[in-house]
Amino acid sequence: MVARDSKAILRALKSKGFEVQGSHHLRLVLVVNGVKFGISTYISHGHKDYGDTLLALMSRQLYLSKQELLDFIDCRMGGEDYVALMQVRGHLV
């Protein structure tokens, strides 16, 4: 089983262009050059670690494979790399 700390996930997302919205369940929205895009995910205050199930859900929300998500969280994929990948896949115009 693969797990990642929710605080590490939040730090990774915020450092790579996602902005926090909301307070109950944090909604993170991708912002590039001041423009918000329709790519978003949620982080719950109630979960300390995100296991396989929650990581799989998050990977679908961010249009990544599970391994790509782990690379993103572990800083092997940068914010610019993510934006470029989303452009190639047609999720950003």
Secondary structure, 3 states (H helix, E strand, C coil): CCCEEHHHHHHHHHHCCEEEECCCEEEEEEEECCEEEEEEEEEECCCCEECHHHHHHHHHHCCCCHHHHHHHHCCCCCHHHHHHHHHHCCCCC
